[in-house]
Amino acid sequence: MNVGDKAPEILGTDQDGKEIKLSDYKGQKLVLYFYPKDSTLGCTAEACNLRDNYTELKAQGYAIVGASIQDEKSHKKFIEKNELPFPLIADTDLKLVETFGVYGEKKMYGRTYMGTFRTTFIINEEGIIERIIGPKEIKTKDHAAQILAPSK
């Protein structure tokens, strides 16, 4: 997925098994953020930064949806532990991460494995991707400010 592309209508199912659709967010900007794993240091920092700035993001017309490849149970625990006010898509079949092109080979501590690249897509009110914040740009502890900052 690239800037200018129309996002898919069906995004996936959340921590409660509810289907999340693009049309659920009509008239709002949707922040669809992909993260590697529930309850890890960076992912918790990112989720909590979005939580702490949720009121401001909502006031600016943004809705937030997170997505990772963990299951509903893992997401539920992550949400409860961190009091997250937004849904998390359980993309266990890798459909969404592959559609958005954020899943692939990663390297850490000399080992290679398949995983999710931390990436945020900002989708406008018409369902068009208007901005992508890539893995090398995302500041997990200050992500809301990055979203709210005008794109360069």
N, C-alpha and C positions, 0 to 999 in steps of 0.2 A: 504494500500500500504506500502511495506517495501523496504529497500535497496535491490537492485538486481531485483526488479520487473520491468516489462515493463510498462511504462505509457500508458494510453489509447490514441488512435489516435485523437478522437474528444474530445476537452477540453470544448467547450461551445461557447457562443456568447459574443462578447465584447460590449462596450458602444455604438457602432454604428450599432449593429445587425450583425456584420461580424463574420462568424464562425472561431474559432481559432482551428487549428489542430497542433498536435505534429510535423507533417512533414513540417509545415511552418518554423520550427526552425532547420531543418536538418543541421548538420555541426556546430551547436552552442550548448553551454550548456544552458539549460533553467532553469531559476529560477522561479518556480511556487510558489508564496507565497499567502497563505490564511490568511485573516484578518477578524476580526469580523464585523466592520461597518464603512462605509464612514463617514468622517468628525468628528470622535471621536479623543480624544487627542492622544492615543497610535497609532492608525491607521494612523493618519496624520503624526505623527513623523516618523513612519516607511516608509511611502510612500515618504516623503520629503527627508529622508536620502538616499533612493534608487535613487531618482531624482538627488540629489546633487552629487552622485557618479556614475551616469549613464555612463558618458564618460569612466571612469576607468573600470567599469564592462564590457562595450562593448569592450574596448581595450583588456580585458582578455578573450574575446570570449563568454561572457554571454548575453543572451537575458532575459528580465524581463517580466513576466505576473503576474498581481495580480488577485485574485478571492475572491469574497464575495457574500452573498446571496441578496444584494440589486439589484434593477432593473437598467436598462440602463440609465434612467434619473438621478438617484442618482449618478451613476458612472460618467456621463458626467459632472455634477456639480462639483464633487470631483476633476476630472482631470483638468477642467478649472480653478478652484479656486487655485489649487496647481501647475499648469503647469506641470503635469506629462507627461513624454515622452513615456510612455508604456501603453499597453491596460489593461483594467480591465474586467474580465469575470463576467457577470451578471448571477449568478447561482441561479436564483429564484426558480427553481424546485428542488434544493438541490442535483441534480444528481452528480455533481463533488465533493462536500464536503463529500457526503456519499461514493462515490467510493474511495476517498483518506482517509476515516476514520477520518475526522477532524471535524465532527459535532456530538454534543451530549449534555448531561446534564452539565450545568455549574452552579456555585453558586457565587453570589456576594451580599454583604450587606444582608446576611441572606435569600435571595430569590433564588429559583431554577428555571432555565429556559433553553430552548434549544438554542444552539448557536454554532458558529464556533470557533474552537481552533486555535489560531495564530500559524501557522506551515509553514515552508518553505521546499520545495522539490527541490533538485538540480538534474536535469535530464541530463545525458551525451548526447553526440552527436548521440548516437545510440538509444536514447529514454529509457535508463535504469536509474532508480533512483539510484544515487550513494551516496546521502547524504540527511539526514533529520535533520532539525534544529527544535526542538520541542518547545512547548509553554513556558516551564520553562527556556529554554536557550536563547530565542530571546531577544536581546536588541534593542528596537525600534529605539533609537537614534543613534545606531551604527551598524545597521544590515548589511550594505554593507561590512564593515570590517569583519564581521563574515562570510559572503559568500566568500570573497576573501581569508580569512585565510585558510591555508591548514588544512584539517580535521585531527583530532587526532586519 
